[in-house]
Amino acid sequence: MDRQYPFENHRECILRVLRDQGMEPFDLWVYYYGVGGSLGDFDIEAYLFGLMPLPELEHLLLIEATGEILSDNPQTP
C-alpha cells in the first residue's frame, strides 16, 4: 500500500504565501526557527522545492511560521 505524504498540498500554499508577501525561503526559515524549528534553511528550501519531505513536527512548525508571517504582514484590501 502506497502511503501518501500527509502534508503534500501545503508546500504549494506556503510558496504562494511567500510570493504574495514578497518573501524568500530564508525569510520563512527565520520565522520557522523563531517558533522552535531545528532544521537549517537549506532543508526548508529543499522541502519547498519538492526535493525532500519534512518530519511531521517540523512541518507543523513550518505551518505555524507561515501563519505568523500572515499575522505580521496582513494584506490590505
N, C-alpha and C positions, 0 to 999 in steps of 0.2 A: 504494500500500500504506500503510495506516494504522499508524504505529508507536506502540506503547503506551509510556507513560512507565514506565521500569523499576522505580520505587520507589513506585508508586501506593498499594499497600496499607500501606506503612509509616506514612503520615500518621495513619491511624486508631489504629495501635498506639502511636505516640508520644503522641497525645492521651489514650489510655487510661492510659498510664504517668503522665502529668501529673495526670489526675483521681485516680488511685489514690494518688498521693503528696501530693495537696492542693496542687499547684503550679500556677502560671500560666505562660503562654508566655514572659514575661520571665525567669522563673527558668531555663527551658530555655536561653534565649539567653545567660544568664550562663555556664552550663556550656559551651555551644557556643563562645562567644568564648574561653573558657579553654583549649579544645583547638585553637585556631587558626582558628576561623571568622572570616570577614571581612564577612559581611552584617550589616545592622542588625537590631534587634529587630522593627521594623515588617515587614521582609522575612520573618523567621521566622514571625511571626504570620500574615501573608498566606498563606504556604505551608500552615501548619497548618489554616487555614480554607478551603483549596482554591482560593485566588484566584490563585496563581502556582506554577509548578514551580521547583525549585532546580537549579542546576548539580550535576552528579554529585558532584564533590568536596565541595561544601558539604553535600550531602545525607549523604554518608558521615560528615562531621564531626558532623552533627546526630545521626546514629545513635550515634556514639561518645559524644557528650554525654549522650544518653539512657541509655546503658549506665553512665556514671559516676553519673548520678542514682540508678539502681538499686543501684549499689555503695555509694553513700554513705547510702542510706536503705533498708536491707533490710527486707522485710516480715516481721513476726513471725507465726508460725502461731497 
